[in-house]
Every structure is written in C-alpha cells, then in structure tokens.
Amino acid sequence: MGVPPELTVWQKVVATVRRRRRGSGFWFGLAIAVIWPFVVFGTRLGWRGAEHLPRTGGALLVGNHVSFSDPIFDIAFGTAHGRIPRFLAKGELWSVPVVKWVLGHGGHIPVYRSSKRAAESFTGSIDALERGEIVAIYPEGTYTRDPGHWPMKPKNGVARIALRSGAPVIPMANWGTQDFLPADGRPTPFPRKRVTVALGPPVDLSEFAGKPLTKTTLDAATAKIMDAVTGLLEELRGETRPATTYDPEARPRPEAPGEPLDPAERAAG
C-alpha cells in the first residue's frame, strides 16, 4: 500500500477538534494538549489503517521502536481515532515528579524489571485489556540498535499478554520519528519532518490457542507478530528487511559517547 499521503491542514484541524479527550486524566490530557501542535502541525504527518483500530474493547497495539517520540505520534494517531493507548513504561518513571502524574493519571502501566514486582506489568496489562483499553507495547524493549533502523530481536512478553488475554493484536509501524527526535535526544523539527504511522489487520494467532505458554510457543507467536509489524514497515520504507534480525545481545552495538538509553524502555520482557 506504500506511504500514506501527508495529512492536509484541514484533516489536521478535524483531527484536533475530534480527538478523544475523555478518559485521559488531567495531567496526561494536559501533556497531549501541549505537545499536539508540535506533533500534528509541526511535521509532515501521514497515517493509515485506522479501520483496524477497534472502536471499543481491549486490544494490543504492537509497534516497532525507532525513536523516543514514537509514543507521542502513536498517541496522536489513537486519540484522533477515538482511542487512548495505555503504554508500558519503566517503573522508575513513577518516582519522577510531574512525569509520575502524567503516567499515573493517564492509566499507563509500570514495568518493574529484575525485581519482585516484575509480574505486575503482565497483570496490569491483562487488567487494562479486560477493562476494554488499548494497550501499546514495543517488544524490542527500547529503540532499535539495528544500524538500518529495522526491528531488532523482540522480547516475548507481548505474546504472553496476547495469548493469555485473547485480545486482538494490531500491528503498527512507525517511520520518520527517528528524524524528528534522533537517538541523541536532540529534537530536529526544521525542516519539517515526514512522519508516518500505519496499522495493519489483526495478527492471526489461532494456531497457538490452547497451547502451553512455553518459551517455544511464546517465541513463535512473538515472531509472527513482529513479522506483521516489519511487513508494514517495509511498505512505509519501500525497502526489504534484512535477511537476519539484529540481536543486540549477540552483536552489541558500541554506544556513541554521551548517547542516552531510552528512558522509557517500553516493553514487557
């Protein structure tokens, strides 16, 4: 299907007027209102696939991760089409002033890795899905370290949540966000960047229904989910994915001096 056309000014105005506000909470809603003009009017934004986003009920929104700004654009897409994504975010952020208010009141889900509370992100995700929420997750765990910005080896927590909950899994691709906010953390809004978000049809995981949630099953289900995500990204980029998936543990990329790690590390391991 290729790259979606850039939204017209009129389409951006309509999205601004119609975007969902109910259920965002005061602090999260304020954050969206403040950032919205920079995201929607400050970029050459385009999106497609809104028909795949359920209008009601719980669903997992699973995307690739190329920039710290991915959640910002994905929230814009969701709220413009009547849904507010709830993200998994590093638990430590719940102790940061202001940030904890935005995340907490926005209904987002803390991830406590390597601690006795590690399972809370899993149960929190299931609870949110059962409440009928859209739960967004980036299975790579942080923005990609792949030199070509293709998805790297994912964590299989996304499959555990999907198979345990039975919620539909909607693949999503982000592209251009890495130009708007590169890995070095310095926004580069000018000239205005071309940013695209695309959703695809739900991933069919019926072949895994009823199977024990072993590592083999979870890895296979995760691979199928990420294959759908990467397929969407191929369409947006007009390129073919590499023959092998980048594995940061097997082939660690040297960090550039001063290059920050993703502060959110949004994923369920």
Summary of the structure (lengths in Angstrom):
residues: 269
radius of gyration: 17.4
end to end distance: 31.9
largest distance: 51.0
contacts: 855
relative contact order: 0.20
helix: 38%
strand: 14%
